């Protein structure tokens, strides 16, 4: 994502200069930085020169291929045909990386007249590959502007998830997919997002509840697999505190209720199996998040535990603690993947 993921950078080719500024301003409010060019002749060199920085391309259906040509019906048709034929070649020059493109027009002739059907059924990718929620052939300037901007914003999350799962933490998400515990993948994406994109510190620090939900999801999976005793379910919810103590496996630290369960490696195979540092880290993380953050009864959005409020009191708030928890959870997941 461009500009350290603060804005999405979108190349827009449209000869309607009059509307350019107003739409650029509107898009900026949505976190989209529109770079406007009135002709393909001006846009193409910048597309190639800064290829890796573009998040999307918007094409008018009727536009100038060349800067100084007169805009006639035939020239407008040639513009779109030329661009849609050209894009696959540009993508091929950049290791096949594709930039999502959209057609945005005040009015458009029939697709058959433009030859779009033949293009889209050939080697050219259909827009539905990245725009599956939109059923039309193009976005109307009169009624679909918000839909277009929302679709482009949706690329941000898709791109972010791909970066997290395929580039930054592939081994973690391979483990998550193998574990296949309900909600684990989505919770970890939420936890890891601050490591892949620039977000406000306050937003980052309201994700501690997701840290606890990841831990609870893994402990619940351990119980479901028979690796921890079902006795560790209390009042319909996984007792995270007891589970972490069981992983550590030190009976001297068991509270009376847990001691009375008479757990052994036979009825609780993961008893004492976790490294001490990891077990201690897990305990610290769930206690930091707060005791009431179960997957079926979370904190209200934005609410934090008293311990966290105390931690950040009377000093500048940072997001380093939350980021450290994200990495610790990756280690926990990778360790768990080795024992199932």
C-alpha positions as CSV (number, residue, x, y, z in Angstrom):
1,X,0.0,0.0,0.0
2,X,1.3,3.4,-0.9
3,X,2.4,6.1,1.6
4,X,3.1,3.6,4.4
5,X,-0.5,2.4,4.0
6,X,-2.0,5.8,5.0
7,X,-3.5,6.3,1.6
8,X,-4.4,4.1,-1.4
9,X,-2.8,5.5,-4.5
10,X,-5.1,5.2,-7.6
11,X,-4.3,6.2,-11.2
12,X,-7.4,7.8,-12.8
13,X,-7.6,8.4,-16.5
14,X,-10.5,10.7,-17.4
15,X,-10.7,13.8,-19.7
16,X,-13.4,15.4,-17.6
17,X,-11.2,17.9,-15.9
18,X,-14.1,19.8,-14.4
19,X,-15.1,17.0,-12.1
20,X,-11.6,15.9,-11.2
21,X,-10.9,18.1,-8.2
22,X,-14.2,17.4,-6.5
23,X,-13.9,13.7,-6.9
24,X,-10.2,13.8,-5.7
25,X,-11.3,15.7,-2.6
26,X,-14.1,13.2,-1.9
27,X,-11.8,10.2,-2.4
28,X,-9.2,11.7,-0.1
29,X,-11.7,11.7,2.7
30,X,-12.0,7.9,2.2
31,X,-8.2,7.4,2.3
32,X,-7.9,7.2,-1.5
33,X,-5.3,9.4,-3.3
34,X,-6.5,9.8,-6.8
35,X,-3.8,10.9,-9.4
36,X,-5.7,12.3,-12.4
37,X,-4.5,12.2,-16.0
38,X,-6.7,13.5,-18.9
39,X,-5.3,11.0,-21.4
40,X,-3.7,7.6,-21.6
41,X,-0.7,9.1,-23.3
42,X,0.1,10.9,-20.1
43,X,-1.0,8.2,-17.7
44,X,0.8,5.2,-19.2
45,X,4.4,6.3,-18.5
46,X,3.5,7.1,-14.8
47,X,1.8,3.7,-14.5
48,X,5.0,2.0,-15.6
49,X,7.4,4.2,-13.8
50,X,5.7,3.9,-10.4
51,X,4.1,0.5,-11.0
52,X,4.5,-0.9,-7.6
53,X,3.0,2.1,-5.9
54,X,-0.4,1.9,-7.6
55,X,-3.3,0.2,-5.8
56,X,-5.9,0.5,-8.5
57,X,-6.7,2.0,-11.9
58,X,-9.8,3.9,-12.9
59,X,-10.6,4.3,-16.6
60,X,-13.2,6.5,-18.2
61,X,-15.1,4.6,-20.9
62,X,-14.9,7.6,-23.3
63,X,-11.5,9.4,-23.1
64,X,-8.5,10.5,-25.1
65,X,-5.8,8.0,-26.0
66,X,-3.5,10.9,-26.9
67,X,-3.3,14.3,-25.2
68,X,-4.1,16.6,-28.1
69,X,-6.5,14.5,-30.1
70,X,-10.1,15.6,-30.7
71,X,-12.6,13.6,-28.7
72,X,-15.0,11.8,-31.1
73,X,-17.0,8.7,-30.7
74,X,-14.4,6.6,-32.5
75,X,-11.5,8.1,-30.5
76,X,-13.3,7.4,-27.2
77,X,-13.9,3.8,-28.2
78,X,-10.3,3.4,-29.3
79,X,-9.1,4.6,-25.9
80,X,-10.7,1.9,-23.9
81,X,-9.8,-0.8,-26.4
82,X,-6.2,0.4,-26.4
83,X,-5.9,0.5,-22.7
84,X,-7.5,-2.9,-22.0
85,X,-5.3,-4.5,-24.6
86,X,-2.2,-2.8,-23.2
87,X,-2.7,-3.6,-19.5
88,X,-1.9,-7.4,-19.7
89,X,1.4,-6.5,-21.4
90,X,2.3,-4.0,-18.7
91,X,1.4,-6.5,-16.0
92,X,3.6,-9.2,-17.7
93,X,6.6,-6.8,-17.6
94,X,6.2,-6.7,-13.8
95,X,6.3,-10.5,-13.0
96,X,2.6,-10.8,-13.7
97,X,1.5,-8.6,-10.9
98,X,-2.0,-7.3,-11.6
99,X,-3.4,-3.9,-10.6
100,X,-7.2,-4.0,-10.2
101,X,-8.9,-1.8,-12.8
102,X,-12.4,-0.2,-13.0
103,X,-14.4,1.4,-15.7
104,X,-16.0,4.7,-14.5
105,X,-18.2,6.6,-17.0
106,X,-21.1,9.1,-17.3
107,X,-22.4,7.0,-20.2
108,X,-21.3,3.9,-22.1
109,X,-22.2,2.4,-25.4
110,X,-23.1,-1.3,-25.6
111,X,-20.3,-3.7,-24.6
112,X,-20.6,-5.4,-28.0
113,X,-19.9,-2.2,-29.8
114,X,-16.8,-1.6,-27.7
115,X,-15.6,-5.2,-28.2
116,X,-15.4,-5.6,-24.4
117,X,-17.0,-9.1,-24.5
118,X,-14.2,-10.4,-26.7
119,X,-11.6,-8.7,-24.5
120,X,-13.0,-9.9,-21.2
121,X,-13.4,-13.5,-22.4
122,X,-9.8,-13.6,-23.7
123,X,-6.6,-13.1,-21.7
124,X,-7.8,-10.0,-19.9
125,X,-8.9,-10.5,-16.3
126,X,-12.6,-9.8,-15.7
127,X,-13.1,-7.0,-13.1
128,X,-15.1,-9.5,-11.0
129,X,-11.8,-11.1,-10.0
130,X,-11.4,-8.2,-7.5
131,X,-14.9,-6.7,-7.7
132,X,-17.2,-9.7,-7.3
133,X,-19.9,-7.7,-5.4
134,X,-20.6,-5.5,-8.4
135,X,-22.7,-6.9,-11.2
136,X,-22.5,-4.1,-13.8
137,X,-20.0,-3.7,-16.6
138,X,-19.0,-0.2,-15.4
139,X,-19.6,2.3,-12.6
140,X,-21.8,5.2,-13.4
141,X,-20.6,8.7,-12.4
142,X,-24.2,9.6,-11.8
143,X,-25.1,6.9,-9.3
144,X,-22.2,4.6,-8.5
145,X,-19.4,6.9,-7.2
146,X,-19.7,5.7,-3.6
147,X,-19.9,2.1,-4.7
148,X,-16.7,2.5,-6.6
149,X,-14.8,4.1,-3.7
150,X,-16.1,1.4,-1.4
151,X,-14.9,-1.3,-3.7
152,X,-11.4,0.3,-3.9
153,X,-11.3,0.6,-0.1
154,X,-12.1,-3.1,0.1
155,X,-8.8,-3.8,-1.8
156,X,-7.0,-2.4,1.2
157,X,-8.1,-5.3,3.5
158,X,-7.6,-7.9,0.8
159,X,-4.1,-6.6,0.2
160,X,-3.3,-6.4,3.9
161,X,-4.5,-10.0,4.5
162,X,-2.4,-11.3,1.6
163,X,0.7,-9.5,3.0
164,X,0.2,-10.9,6.5
165,X,-0.6,-14.5,5.4
166,X,1.7,-14.9,2.4
167,X,4.6,-12.5,3.0
168,X,5.1,-11.7,6.7
169,X,3.8,-14.7,8.6
170,X,3.2,-17.6,6.2
171,X,4.4,-20.3,8.6
172,X,2.0,-19.0,11.3
173,X,-1.0,-19.0,9.0
174,X,-0.1,-22.4,7.6
175,X,-0.2,-23.6,11.3
176,X,-3.5,-21.7,11.9
177,X,-5.1,-23.4,8.8
178,X,-3.9,-26.8,10.1
179,X,-5.2,-26.1,13.6
180,X,-8.5,-25.0,12.1
181,X,-9.9,-23.6,15.3
182,X,-13.1,-21.5,15.0
183,X,-12.3,-17.8,14.9
184,X,-8.5,-18.2,15.3
185,X,-7.6,-16.9,11.8
186,X,-9.7,-13.8,12.0
187,X,-8.6,-13.0,15.5
188,X,-4.9,-13.3,14.6
189,X,-5.4,-11.1,11.5
190,X,-6.8,-8.4,13.9
191,X,-3.9,-8.9,16.3
192,X,-1.2,-8.8,13.6
193,X,-2.6,-5.9,11.5
194,X,-0.6,-3.2,13.4
195,X,2.6,-5.0,12.3
196,X,1.7,-4.6,8.6
197,X,0.2,-1.2,8.5
198,X,0.3,2.2,10.1
199,X,-2.7,2.6,12.5
200,X,-3.4,4.9,15.4
201,X,-1.8,3.9,18.7
202,X,-5.2,4.0,20.4
203,X,-6.6,1.6,17.7
204,X,-3.7,-0.8,18.2
205,X,-4.1,-0.8,22.0
206,X,-7.7,-1.7,21.8
207,X,-6.8,-5.1,20.4
208,X,-5.7,-6.7,23.6
209,X,-9.1,-8.3,23.9
210,X,-8.3,-10.1,20.6
211,X,-5.1,-11.4,22.1
212,X,-7.1,-13.1,24.8
213,X,-9.6,-14.5,22.3
214,X,-6.7,-16.1,20.4
215,X,-5.5,-17.7,23.6
216,X,-8.9,-18.9,24.5
217,X,-9.5,-20.3,20.9
218,X,-6.3,-22.4,21.2
219,X,-7.0,-23.7,24.7
220,X,-10.6,-24.6,23.6
221,X,-9.1,-26.5,20.6
222,X,-6.7,-28.3,23.0
223,X,-9.7,-29.4,25.0
224,X,-11.7,-30.5,21.9
225,X,-8.8,-32.6,20.7
226,X,-8.5,-34.3,24.1
227,X,-5.1,-32.7,24.8
228,X,-6.4,-30.9,27.8
229,X,-9.1,-32.2,30.2
230,X,-12.7,-31.2,29.6
231,X,-12.7,-30.5,33.3
232,X,-11.0,-27.2,32.4
233,X,-14.4,-25.9,31.0
234,X,-16.0,-23.8,33.7
235,X,-19.6,-22.5,33.5
236,X,-19.7,-23.2,29.8
237,X,-16.4,-21.3,29.0
238,X,-12.8,-22.4,28.8
239,X,-11.0,-21.5,32.0
240,X,-7.9,-19.8,30.5
241,X,-6.2,-19.3,33.9
242,X,-6.3,-23.0,34.7
243,X,-5.3,-24.0,31.2
244,X,-2.1,-21.9,31.4
245,X,-1.3,-23.4,34.8
246,X,-1.8,-26.9,33.4
247,X,0.6,-26.2,30.5
248,X,3.2,-25.0,33.0
249,X,2.5,-28.2,35.0
250,X,3.6,-27.0,38.5
251,X,1.2,-28.5,41.0
252,X,2.5,-26.1,43.7
253,X,0.9,-23.3,41.8
254,X,-2.4,-25.0,41.3
255,X,-5.3,-23.3,43.2
256,X,-7.5,-25.6,45.2
257,X,-10.2,-26.0,42.6
258,X,-7.6,-27.1,39.9
259,X,-5.8,-29.3,42.3
260,X,-9.0,-31.2,43.0
261,X,-9.3,-32.2,39.3
262,X,-6.5,-34.7,39.8
263,X,-5.0,-34.1,36.3
264,X,-2.4,-36.5,35.0
265,X,-0.6,-36.9,31.7
266,X,-3.0,-39.8,31.0
267,X,-6.2,-37.6,31.2
268,X,-4.4,-34.3,30.2
269,X,-1.6,-35.1,27.7
270,X,-0.3,-31.5,27.6
271,X,0.2,-31.3,31.4
272,X,3.5,-29.6,31.9
273,X,4.4,-29.7,28.2
274,X,4.8,-26.0,27.4
275,X,8.2,-24.2,28.0
276,X,8.1,-22.2,31.2
277,X,8.7,-18.9,29.4
278,X,5.9,-19.5,27.0
279,X,3.4,-20.6,29.7
280,X,4.4,-17.5,31.8
281,X,3.9,-15.3,28.8
282,X,0.5,-16.7,28.1
283,X,-0.6,-16.0,31.6
284,X,0.7,-12.5,31.5
285,X,-1.1,-11.8,28.2
286,X,-4.5,-13.1,29.2
287,X,-4.3,-11.2,32.6
288,X,-3.4,-8.0,30.7
289,X,-6.4,-8.3,28.5
290,X,-8.8,-8.7,31.4
291,X,-10.7,-11.6,32.9
292,X,-14.1,-11.1,31.2
293,X,-12.9,-11.2,27.6
294,X,-14.3,-14.7,26.7
295,X,-15.1,-15.4,23.0
296,X,-18.8,-15.5,23.9
297,X,-18.6,-12.5,26.3
298,X,-16.1,-9.9,25.2
299,X,-15.3,-6.4,26.4
300,X,-17.5,-3.8,24.8
301,X,-15.6,-2.3,21.8
302,X,-13.0,0.2,23.0
303,X,-13.1,-0.9,26.7
304,X,-9.8,-1.9,28.3
305,X,-8.9,-3.7,31.5
306,X,-8.0,-1.8,34.6
307,X,-4.4,-3.1,34.5
308,X,-3.9,-1.6,31.0
309,X,-5.3,1.7,32.1
310,X,-2.9,1.7,35.0
311,X,0.0,0.7,32.7
312,X,-0.6,3.7,30.4
313,X,-1.3,6.2,33.2
314,X,0.8,9.2,33.6
315,X,3.1,8.6,30.6
316,X,2.9,8.7,26.8
317,X,1.0,5.8,25.4
318,X,2.9,3.5,23.0
319,X,1.9,0.4,21.1
320,X,5.0,-1.6,21.8
321,X,3.4,-3.9,24.4
322,X,0.6,-4.9,22.0
323,X,3.1,-5.5,19.2
324,X,5.2,-7.7,21.5
325,X,2.1,-9.8,22.4
326,X,1.4,-10.3,18.7
327,X,4.9,-11.9,18.2
328,X,4.5,-14.0,21.4
329,X,1.2,-15.4,20.0
330,X,2.9,-16.4,16.8
331,X,5.4,-18.4,18.9
332,X,2.5,-20.0,20.8
333,X,0.7,-21.0,17.6
334,X,3.8,-22.5,16.1
335,X,4.6,-24.5,19.3
336,X,1.0,-25.8,19.4
337,X,1.2,-26.9,15.8
338,X,4.1,-29.2,16.7
339,X,2.1,-31.0,19.4
340,X,-1.2,-31.8,17.6
